[in-house]
Structure formats: C-alpha cells, structure tokens
Amino acid sequence: MADNIIPSFKAADLVIQLTSTPKIKPEVSTFGTIFTDHMLTIEWSAAEGWRAPLIKPFGNISLHPACSSLHYGVQLFEGLKAYRGDDNRLRLFRPMLNMKRMSKSAKRACLPAFDQSELLECIRRLVEIDQDWVPHSDSAGLYIRPTFISTEPSLGVKKPGHALLYVILCQAGAYFNNEAEALSLWADPKYTRAWIGGTGDCKIGGNYGCSLLAQYEAVDYGCQQVLWLYGDDHQITEAGTMNIFLHWVNEDGEEELATPPLDGIILPGVTRQSILELTRTWGEFKVTERYLTMSQLCSALRQQRVREMFGSGTACMICPIGHIVYQGKTPGTPAGRSHSAWRRR
Ligand SMILES: Cc1ncc(COP(=O)(O)O)c(C=O)c1O
C-alpha cells in the first residue's frame, strides 16, 4: 500500500500541552540521561485506529503488567539527530531515512503502519518546541529517539491490538573530546548478532539486549566493543552498534572502500548510506558493498594493505578502529592508526 493511503495520524490534528515548569538546561549532559521538557505520544488501537498526536510535558508512561512489549519484546526504536548550524537554524540529518527504517521495523514487529511524512512533521514540531535544548555547537546535537511499543494488555504471542508511538529528546554531546581514540574490537565467532531470516536489519530492542553479554566479554578481553562475525568463514558484519568500513588495497591491488552488503543481517545505517553516496561522488577509489572475511582482513593487516578501518553511526558519525583481538591474537593494526583522516573529511 502506498504511504499516502495508509490510515495514519495527521500532524494537523496535533494537540499541544506545554509544560508550566520548564527544566533548567544542563551544560551538556551525559548521553541519554536528561531529557527535554516535552515528548510526543500517539496511541493506536485495532478498534479505533490512530488517535490524535499529542505533545505534552515529558513524563513517565504507565503500562499494563501483561503488556507484550515487556514480555515478548514487541517494540522498536530509532535514533537521529538535530543540529544547530552556524546560521542558528536547526536541521535534522536525513530524517526520512529513519522514518523509512522505522516503518520497516514496524512491519517486522507486527506493529501498525503510519504515514512517515506525518510522523516527521510531528517530530519537527516537537524539536521546534524544545529548540532551546539544541546545543550551540558544531559537534554536539539533539538526539531524537522515536520509540514504538506494543501496549497490548494481555499475555500470548500475537499481533498487538494496542500500541504507543512516542518520541523523546536528549542532548548528545561531542562523542570525541579531541582527536578520536581508536576503538579496540574483540572478534569471536562464539556470539552472533544477527542471522539470515532474523531481525538484524531492523532496529528492534531484542537485537541489543542480547548483545550485552558479548559486549562485557569483549571488555574482559581488554577491548571496547565486539566485532560481530557471521558464518563458518567468519564474515565481518558490524562493530558494536555501528556499520563497518574497510579502506584498503584489496586482493587485486585496487584501492577500495568496502562495507558488507545489506543481505538481511546488517542494519541499513543512515551514516553508512551517506558515506557510500558521498565517496562514490568523489571517484577517488573503488567503493564496494561486498563480503569481507576475517581471513581476508588478517592477510591484509599482515601485508600492511589496510589504510584504515572505521565504524559509522549516528552517535559518533565516524569511529576509527585501532586493533582487533581475534582468536586470542592481534593480527596487526591498520596503517593510518592515528585515524582521524576519515573524520576530518
Ligand atoms: C546495529 C547498528 N548498526 C549500525 C548503526 C548505524 O546506523 P545509523 O548510521 O543509522 O545510526 C546502528 C545505529 O543505529 C546500529 O544500532
């Protein structure tokens, strides 16, 4: 069904209740701890469809104890940022790509469809209301967290009859203080983030909760994040909660920027897509979506063919990768180890 004929809430019906007790804004708070003054909520039920969107003072939500988002993880989320430009105007970074990914996650989670443009307009109004929270900075921004949960108040694994879409906002400070610290990664086939036919290409909470144990094991091995591998040939898939890029001289002696293809186990990152589109316009080197295995990477590291590796995502944009621990060994470090080349570009 085309977007414009999906039964949806309408931004024109937005009801706005402003807070009478605005908070004192902190300088720049730790990520994800202090939220702005308002939130957007939109309720849905199978019987009545979408209700009018509401912007109201930020506050707790009340859930039935049997609610299926709590029991069966019927939920999803998104993450995007608003920035303040030198001209003092606020801009969202490619928000329609997040709306599109959110719709795809909703379909996978059996949550109801909505009109992506209508949601974006509601978010735009929310950011406008809390615009004073957008930092005056070229590196910090306002993080926007759309969330969509089943509020089905009964047990049983079934399509929800009730759901709540809400959006909250918090400040996101500069990810790096000065020069980027290169990230260390632990690569072990013991844990799998996503698999063919699973939900790895959707932004669904279950993908993240079940990655925690591996994350803490990585720390036990002296690394900061997990390099997620897949399959018997130990394909490289993602780094922590980022897409991964390899800038190298490939097996055929060509300079190449490579990232794994979107085959269902990779989250289609907005930053990933932007890097691919941008670097393809440069025409400086081959830009490829291709499978990359640990054995190819280890050979390239030994032969010093790796110029740089980095993760990409909304949080840090570009995060350089320093060393990798794989099967108890460090197979080498990328050549451009100070690693700010890609972030500076
Ligand atoms: C698993 C995973 N991969 C990649 C990304 C990067 O996606 P984006 O560039 O849209 O932030 C994220 C962050 O959302 C993620 O959670």
The ligand as an SDF file (V2000), in Angstrom:
LIG
                    3D

 16 16  0  0  0  0  0  0  0  0999 V2000
   23.4610   -2.3370   14.9020 C   0  0  0  0  0  0  0  0  0  0  0  0
   23.6610   -0.9710   14.3190 C   0  0  0  0  0  0  0  0  0  0  0  0
   24.3710   -0.8530   13.1880 N   0  0  0  0  0  0  0  0  0  0  0  0
   24.5740    0.3540   12.6110 C   0  0  0  0  0  0  0  0  0  0  0  0
   24.0710    1.5080   13.1620 C   0  0  0  0  0  0  0  0  0  0  0  0
   24.3010    2.8240   12.4920 C   0  0  0  0  0  0  0  0  0  0  0  0
   23.1120    3.3080   11.9340 O   0  0  0  0  0  0  0  0  0  0  0  0
   22.8930    4.8590   11.7340 P   0  0  0  0  0  0  0  0  0  0  0  0
   24.0030    5.3270   10.8350 O   0  0  0  0  0  0  0  0  0  0  0  0
   21.5670    4.9700   11.0790 O   0  0  0  0  0  0  0  0  0  0  0  0
   22.9470    5.4780   13.0710 O   0  0  0  0  0  0  0  0  0  0  0  0
   23.3350    1.4230   14.3500 C   0  0  0  0  0  0  0  0  0  0  0  0
   22.7950    2.6430   14.9780 C   0  0  0  0  0  0  0  0  0  0  0  0
   21.6590    2.9000   14.8590 O   0  0  0  0  0  0  0  0  0  0  0  0
   23.1060    0.1640   14.9350 C   0  0  0  0  0  0  0  0  0  0  0  0
   22.3930    0.0470   16.0580 O   0  0  0  0  0  0  0  0  0  0  0  0
  1  2  1  0
  2  3  1  0
  2 15  2  0
  3  4  2  0
  4  5  1  0
  5  6  1  0
  5 12  2  0
  6  7  1  0
  7  8  1  0
  8  9  2  0
  8 10  1  0
  8 11  1  0
 12 13  1  0
 12 15  1  0
 13 14  2  0
 15 16  1  0
M  END
$$$$
